[in-house]
Amino acid sequence: MLFNKELSKIKPYQPGKPIEEVRRILRLKEVYKLASNEIPFVPTYIKNSILKELKNINRYPQSDCFYLRKIVAKKFNILPEQIIFGNGSDEIITLCVRAFINRGDEVIVAYPTFLIYEIQAKIGGARIVQVPLKNFKYDLNGMLNKITSRTKIIFIANPDNPTGTYVNEEEVSNFLKKIGNNILVFFDEAYSEFAPQDFPNTSQFLKKKSNIIFTRTFSKIYGLAGLRIGYGITSKKIAFILNKVREPFNVNRFAQIAAIEALKNNAFLKKVLSYIKKEKNYLYEQLKILNINFIESATNFVLINLKDAKSFSNYLLKKGIIVRELSSWGLRGFIRVTVGKHKENRLFIEHLKNYLARFEGG
């Protein structure tokens, strides 16, 4: 066969089950998705802008995201040339591997962490170096110890998916001081807007070290997961290289328009943050009452430890609730639950109580 031989080593990423699929297969009227870390609100304020853009649907989008680029540059006080836009921030992971990895180079990742880093690096022919988490948190010192002359990229999910933990400003600062300029340090900050105040200001580190890239997405707190748009901020030189391997029309018109509107709407952002914080605390309280172990999260999801995680996730699915069982991520006995609307969170807890009650006394 003529296919890339590296593909024989790849187990494809399995996204969370879509609501439509579960509804169709199980013939359920009501299905609630708490599996993919989407927010539970639709940003309806973008509707008019999207409708206005319909008249241009027969034309290709702007390749350089000109107007969105100006707004992002102003937000971070950087040059427009330092930004790379992607079909979701996931695409920028792929672009970095395509641009910087030669067969046999090494890529350092945590274990477990977001699976796309390893999948894309393997496709690129890289050797994967895994550094186990410590207490469900990135071991930055462990990563430093794994650096060799062949290390090209270090991926850091901050906050991490699926654990919800993060490394703070001081930890990142100490880490970067020990990294040479020949290694690209990739900070995936998809959930940064949910993180506490001591979360690193990566754009400030970028002013001192040009071999950093950090990515953000509009799929999480902004509620634009269905439009697929994200961006990376890095040095002008690295952004120039990444644009060489980027497809020319990778971000569609509606995504660009919606992202512009999203960055203008701080009220929606505050509403989401407040609601997620309140509902996350509700889940914490209920899990403590049930004596269920969980990891406190700097994101909009919670990692929960259950002995029969796979059985419970299947039980929930039949009830119309989709969660993420994590054995395929290397976290056997864990589920990841997105913080949803109160009704969804309450239903999850009720079904958890009912499931546990089946085993009481025997």
C-alpha positions in Angstrom: 0.0 0.0 0.0 1.1 3.6 -0.7 -0.2 5.2 2.6 2.1 6.8 5.1 3.5 3.8 7.1 3.3 5.9 10.3 -0.5 5.6 10.1 -0.3 1.9 11.1 0.8 3.1 14.6 -2.1 5.6 14.9 -5.3 5.0 16.9 -7.7 7.7 15.6 -9.0 10.3 18.0 -12.6 9.5 19.1 -14.6 12.6 19.8 -17.5 12.7 22.2 -20.7 11.1 20.8 -22.9 13.7 19.1 -26.4 14.4 20.6 -28.0 13.6 17.2 -26.4 10.1 17.0 -27.4 9.1 20.6 -30.9 10.3 20.0 -31.2 8.4 16.8 -29.6 5.1 17.9 -31.2 4.9 21.4 -34.5 6.5 20.3 -34.4 9.0 23.0 -36.3 12.3 23.0 -34.0 14.1 25.5 -30.3 13.9 25.3 -27.8 16.0 27.2 -24.1 16.2 26.2 -21.6 16.6 29.0 -18.7 15.1 27.1 -16.9 17.6 25.0 -16.4 20.7 27.2 -18.7 22.9 25.2 -20.5 25.7 27.1 -24.3 25.2 27.6 -25.2 28.6 26.1 -25.8 29.6 22.4 -24.2 33.0 21.6 -27.3 34.2 19.8 -25.9 37.8 19.7 -23.9 36.7 16.6 -27.1 35.9 14.6 -27.5 39.3 12.7 -23.8 39.4 11.7 -24.0 35.9 10.4 -27.1 36.7 8.4 -25.5 39.7 6.9 -22.5 37.7 5.8 -24.8 35.2 3.9 -24.7 37.5 0.8 -20.9 36.7 0.5 -21.2 32.9 0.8 -20.3 32.4 -2.8 -16.9 34.1 -2.2 -13.8 32.7 -0.5 -13.1 34.1 3.0 -10.2 36.4 3.7 -7.1 34.2 3.9 -5.4 36.4 6.5 -8.4 37.1 8.7 -7.5 40.8 8.4 -10.1 42.4 10.7 -10.0 39.7 13.3 -6.2 39.9 13.3 -6.3 43.6 14.1 -8.6 42.9 17.1 -6.5 40.0 18.5 -3.3 42.0 18.1 -4.8 44.9 20.1 -6.1 42.5 22.8 -2.6 41.1 23.4 -0.6 44.3 22.5 1.4 42.4 19.8 2.1 42.9 16.1 -0.5 41.5 13.7 2.3 39.4 12.1 2.7 37.4 15.3 -0.7 35.7 14.9 -1.6 32.5 13.1 -5.3 31.5 12.6 -6.6 28.0 12.4 -9.6 25.8 11.9 -9.9 25.5 15.6 -6.7 25.8 17.7 -6.2 22.0 17.0 -5.1 22.9 13.4 -2.2 24.9 14.8 -0.9 21.8 16.5 -0.9 20.1 13.1 0.8 23.1 11.5 3.6 23.1 14.0 4.3 19.4 13.5 4.3 19.9 9.7 6.6 22.9 9.9 9.1 21.8 12.5 9.3 18.0 12.7 11.6 15.8 10.7 11.4 12.0 10.9 13.2 10.9 14.0 12.9 14.2 15.9 11.5 14.0 19.5 8.4 15.5 20.9 7.8 15.7 24.6 4.3 15.3 25.9 2.7 14.6 29.3 0.9 11.4 30.0 -2.0 11.4 30.0 -2.9 14.6 28.3 -4.8 15.9 25.2 -4.4 13.0 22.6 -3.9 15.2 19.5 -0.3 16.1 20.4 0.8 12.5 20.2 -1.3 11.6 17.2 -0.1 14.4 15.0 3.5 14.0 16.1 3.4 10.3 15.3 2.0 11.0 11.9 4.9 13.5 11.4 7.3 10.7 12.1 8.4 12.0 15.5 9.5 9.9 18.5 7.1 10.5 21.4 8.6 11.0 24.8 6.0 10.8 27.6 6.4 12.3 31.0 3.8 11.0 33.5 1.7 13.5 35.4 2.4 14.0 39.1 -0.7 14.2 41.2 -2.7 14.8 38.0 -0.5 17.8 37.2 2.2 18.5 34.6 5.7 17.6 35.8 7.7 20.4 34.2 10.9 19.3 35.8 10.4 15.8 34.5 10.0 17.3 31.0 13.3 19.2 31.4 15.0 15.9 32.3 13.8 14.3 29.1 15.2 16.9 26.7 17.9 15.7 24.3 19.6 17.0 21.2 16.7 15.7 19.1 13.9 17.4 21.1 12.0 19.7 18.8 8.6 20.5 20.4 7.3 20.3 24.0 3.5 20.4 24.2 1.9 21.8 27.4 -1.8 21.9 27.8 -2.5 24.6 30.3 -5.0 24.1 31.8 -4.8 20.5 31.0 -7.4 18.3 29.3 -8.5 15.9 30.8 -7.4 16.6 34.3 -8.4 20.3 34.6 -5.2 21.2 36.5 -2.7 24.0 35.5 0.8 25.1 36.0 1.1 28.7 37.4 3.1 31.8 36.4 6.1 30.9 38.7 6.3 27.3 37.5 6.3 28.3 33.8 8.8 31.1 34.4 11.3 28.7 36.0 10.7 26.1 33.3 11.3 28.5 30.4 14.6 29.8 31.9 16.0 26.3 31.3 14.8 25.8 27.7 17.1 26.4 24.8 16.1 28.5 21.8 16.2 25.5 19.5 13.0 23.9 21.1 9.5 25.1 20.4 7.4 25.3 23.5 3.7 25.0 22.6 1.2 26.2 25.3 -2.3 25.0 24.5 -4.5 27.5 26.4 -7.9 26.4 25.2 -9.4 26.8 28.8 -7.3 29.8 29.9 -10.3 32.0 30.4 -11.6 29.8 33.2 -8.3 29.7 35.0 -7.4 31.5 38.3 -5.4 34.7 38.6 -2.0 33.1 38.9 -2.4 31.6 35.5 0.7 32.5 33.4 0.7 35.6 31.2 2.3 33.8 28.3 2.4 36.8 26.0 4.8 38.4 28.5 7.1 35.4 28.3 7.0 35.6 24.5 8.7 39.1 24.7 11.7 37.4 26.3 11.8 34.1 24.4 10.9 33.9 20.7 10.6 30.1 20.7 7.1 30.0 22.3 3.7 29.7 20.8 0.4 29.8 22.8 -3.0 29.0 21.3 -6.5 30.1 22.2 -9.8 28.9 20.9 -13.3 30.3 20.3 -14.8 26.8 20.9 -14.9 26.8 24.6 -15.9 29.9 26.6 -17.0 31.8 23.5 -19.4 29.0 22.5 -18.3 28.8 18.8 -17.3 25.1 18.7 -19.5 24.5 15.6 -17.7 27.1 13.6 -14.1 25.9 14.3 -11.8 28.8 14.8 -8.7 29.4 17.0 -5.4 31.2 16.9 -1.8 31.1 17.9 0.5 33.8 19.1 4.2 33.5 18.6 7.2 35.3 17.2 7.0 36.9 13.7 9.5 34.4 12.4 7.6 31.3 13.6 4.2 32.8 12.5 5.8 33.4 9.0 6.9 29.7 8.9 3.5 28.4 10.0 1.8 30.5 7.4 3.8 28.7 4.8 2.2 25.4 5.6 -1.3 26.7 6.4 -4.0 26.1 3.8 -5.0 29.5 2.3 -8.7 29.6 3.2 -8.7 27.5 6.4 -11.0 29.8 8.4 -14.5 30.3 6.9 -16.3 33.7 6.6 -18.9 33.0 9.4 -16.2 31.9 11.8 -14.2 35.1 11.3 -17.3 37.3 11.7 -18.5 35.4 14.8 -15.1 35.6 16.4 -15.0 39.4 15.9 -18.3 39.7 17.6 -17.3 37.4 20.4 -14.2 39.5 21.3 -16.4 42.5 21.6 -19.0 40.9 23.9 -17.6 40.9 27.4 -21.0 40.6 29.0 -21.5 37.1 27.5 -18.1 36.1 28.7 -18.9 37.3 32.3 -22.2 35.5 32.2 -20.6 32.2 31.2 -17.8 32.5 33.8 -20.2 33.2 36.6 -22.5 30.4 35.7 -19.8 27.8 35.2 -18.2 28.7 38.6 -21.6 28.4 40.4 -22.5 25.1 38.7 -19.0 23.6 39.2 -19.3 24.3 42.9 -22.6 22.6 42.9 -21.0 19.5 41.4 -18.2 19.6 43.9 -20.6 19.8 46.8 -22.7 16.9 45.6 -19.7 14.7 44.8 -18.4 15.3 48.3 -21.7 14.3 49.8 -21.5 11.1 47.8 -17.9 10.6 48.9 -16.8 10.5 45.3 -13.2 11.5 44.5 -12.6 14.2 41.9 -10.0 16.7 40.8 -10.7 20.4 41.4 -10.6 22.0 38.0 -9.4 25.3 36.4 -11.7 24.6 33.5 -15.4 24.0 32.7 -15.2 20.2 33.3 -14.5 17.9 36.3 -12.4 14.7 36.3 -14.2 12.2 38.5 -12.9 8.9 39.8 -15.3 6.0 39.7 -14.5 2.3 40.1 -16.9 1.3 37.4 -16.4 4.3 35.1 -17.1 2.5 31.9 -20.2 0.8 33.2 -21.5 4.0 34.7 -20.9 6.0 31.4 -22.9 3.3 29.5 -25.6 3.5 32.2 -25.8 7.3 31.7 -25.9 7.0 27.9 -29.1 4.9 28.1 -30.5 7.7 30.3 -29.7 10.3 27.6 -26.6 11.8 29.3 -23.2 11.7 27.4 -20.0 11.9 29.4 -16.4 11.0 28.5 -15.1 7.7 29.8 -11.3 8.0 29.8 -9.7 4.6 29.7 -8.6 5.3 26.1 -6.7 8.3 27.5 -4.8 6.2 30.1 -7.2 7.1 32.9 -9.0 3.9 33.7 -11.7 4.4 36.3 -12.3 8.0 35.5 -14.9 10.0 33.6 -14.7 13.7 32.5 -17.9 15.6 33.0 -18.6 19.0 31.3 -20.3 21.6 33.5 -23.7 22.1 31.9 -26.9 23.9 32.8 -28.2 23.3 36.3 -30.9 20.9 35.0 -28.2 18.8 33.3 -25.9 18.8 36.3 -28.8 17.9 38.6 -29.8 15.0 36.3 -26.2 13.8 36.3 -26.1 13.8 40.1 -29.5 12.1 40.4 -28.4 9.3 38.0 -25.1 8.9 39.9 -27.0 8.5 43.1 -29.4 6.0 41.6 -26.4 4.0 40.1 -24.6 3.9 43.4 -27.7 2.9 45.3 -27.8 -0.3 43.2 -24.7 -1.5 45.0 -25.4 -0.4 48.5 -25.4 -3.1 51.1 -23.8 -5.8 49.0 
